[in-house]
Amino acid sequence: MQEIDEDEDEDEDALSELEEFVRVAVLLLHGDCVLGPRHRRSLN
């Protein structure tokens, strides 16, 4: 029974890491696609 609990903990940790990766990827893409052109215009 303890092995099942450890597997579930590992799965939850893996899901948390995946969620964080996706969150950061979305923020970076948003910054490049939406905010990037505005920033470039203000520098020129």
C-alpha positions, 0 to 999 in steps of 0.5 A: 500500500505504501508503494501506491502512495509513493507512486501517487506522490511522484505523479503529483510532483510530475504534474506540478512540474508540467503545469509550471513548465506550461505556465512559464512557456505561455508567459514567454510566448505572450511576451514574445508575440504580444509585448515584443512588437510594442517594446520594439516600436518604443525603442525605435 
